[in-house]
Amino acid sequence: MSEKKESISPLTDEVLIEKTKGGDNSAFEELVKKYEKKIYNLALRLTGNPDEAGDVFQETFLKAYHSLNRFKGEANFSTWLYRIALNIFLMKKRKEKGKVFESIDMPLFTAKGEMTKEIPDWSTNPEAEIENKELKNILTKALASLPEEYRAVLILRDIQRLSNKEVSEILKLSIPAVKSRLHRARLFLRNEVSKYFH
C-alpha cells in the first residue's frame, strides 16, 4: 500500500515577514535562503569584487532584519531588498570618493625603521595577460566603468531580469527614465565590446 505524500507548500513572503515580526527568527532565515543568491549576485555585479559583495550582502540582510517593522508591503519584498542593497552600495561608493589615498612613494615607518613599499609587478604574469584578453573581463571592466545610475539599471534589467516596472520601483524612477538609462548603458557596453573585437 503506497503512502500518499503530503506536499508542503512554501510559505509566502507575507507569512514569513509576519512570523519574523512576531519573533520567529527561523522565518527570517527562510527569507534569507530564498533571496540570498539574487542579492549576492546583484552585489557582485555592482561592486565587481567578491569581498565587497559579501559586505553589501551581509549589510543588506542585517538592515532588512532591523527595518522589517517599517516594511508595509506596498512593494514586493524582493523589490525592497534590492533597494536596500543598492542604497548600501551607493553609500559605500560615496564614502570611497571621500577617502584620501596614500601615495605609494611615501615610506612606511615601522619599529625597525623606514621601509619602502614593494609593489608586485603583474606585467610579466602570462596568466594575468591571458585573463585580461577574455571577453568576460572586458565586460566586467566596462560594467564597472559605467556611472552607478546606469550600471544599476543595466544589472537589474538585463542581468537580474527584472521588469521595467520593478526597476522603476527599486530606483524610484519613471519607466521612461529606466528605458532611457538602459538604452544608454547598452550603447556604452556595445561600444566597449566592439573596441575589443576591433
Secondary structure, 3 states (H helix, E strand, C coil): CCCCCCCCCCCCHHHHHHHHHCCCHHHHHHHHHHHHHHHHHHHHHHHCCHHHHHHHHHHHHHHHHHHHHHCCCCCCHHHHHHHHHHHHHHHHHHHHHCCCCCCCCCCEEECCEEECCCCCCCCCCHHHHHHHCCHHHHHHHHHHHCCHHHHHHHHHHHHCCCCHHHHHHHHCCCHHHHHHHHHHHHHHHHHHHHHHHC
